[in-house]
C-alpha cells in the first residue's frame, strides 16, 4: 500500500462565505461541496478547475488559526497571463513575478492572510516555448 496523492488541504479561515467567494470568484476554483458539518459547521470544499487535490475552508481547528497557512503552490501553464487574469479579478500579489532555475513564481495572500504561491515550472515554460 502506498500514498497516491494529496486529496484535501485544510485552509484555516475566519469567514467561510467570504473565503468561498475569494477562492471561486477571484481564483476561479470550482465549488465541490458546501454542506452542513458537525456542530453547526459547514464543509466548504473547492478545487482548481483542472485539479485533483482540493481545499476545504476550515474554522474548527484550534491549532490552525485563520491565516496561519503558507507555502501551498498553485501550478499554472502560463504565469504571465494567469497573473494578469487574477490581477484583473482583484488579486493583489505580494511579490513580483520572479524567475528561478526551477521555475517562475509570484506570491499572494487570501483575505485571512494565508500565503499562496502561483508557479509555472521551468519544464512547463520550456514546453510552452516550443
Residue pairs with C-beta under 8 A, 6 or more apart in sequence:
5 52
5 53
6 53
7 53
7 54
8 45
8 53
8 54
8 55
8 56
9 53
9 54
9 55
9 56
9 72
10 55
10 56
10 58
10 61
10 64
10 69
11 19
11 55
11 56
11 57
11 58
11 69
11 72
11 110
11 114
12 58
12 59
12 61
12 64
12 65
12 66
12 67
12 68
12 69
12 112
12 114
13 19
13 57
13 58
13 59
13 66
13 110
13 111
13 112
13 114
14 59
14 66
14 67
14 112
15 111
15 112
16 42
16 44
16 57
16 59
18 111
19 44
19 57
19 110
19 111
19 112
20 31
20 34
20 44
20 46
20 57
22 110
22 111
23 29
23 46
23 55
23 57
23 110
24 30
24 31
24 46
25 89
26 86
26 89
26 90
26 91
27 48
27 74
27 86
27 91
28 48
28 49
28 89
29 46
29 47
29 48
29 49
29 55
30 46
30 47
30 48
30 49
31 44
31 45
31 46
32 45
32 46
32 47
32 54
33 43
33 44
33 45
34 42
34 43
34 44
34 45
35 42
35 43
36 42
36 43
37 43
39 60
41 59
41 60
43 56
44 56
44 57
45 54
45 55
45 56
45 57
46 54
46 55
46 56
46 57
47 53
47 54
47 55
48 74
58 64
59 66
66 112
66 113
66 114
67 109
67 112
67 113
67 114
68 114
69 114
69 115
70 114
70 115
70 116
71 115
71 117
72 114
72 115
72 116
72 117
73 105
73 116
73 117
73 118
73 119
74 116
74 117
74 118
74 119
75 119
75 120
75 121
75 124
76 82
76 118
76 119
76 120
77 120
77 124
77 128
78 120
78 128
79 97
79 104
79 105
79 106
79 118
79 119
79 120
79 125
80 97
82 118
82 120
83 93
83 97
83 106
83 118
86 93
86 108
86 118
87 93
91 108
92 108
93 106
93 107
93 108
93 118
94 107
94 108
94 109
94 115
95 105
95 106
95 107
96 106
97 104
97 105
97 106
98 104
98 105
98 106
101 122
102 121
102 122
103 119
103 120
103 121
103 122
103 123
103 124
103 125
104 119
104 120
104 122
104 125
105 117
105 118
105 119
105 120
106 117
106 118
107 115
107 116
107 117
107 118
108 115
108 116
108 118
109 115
109 116
110 116
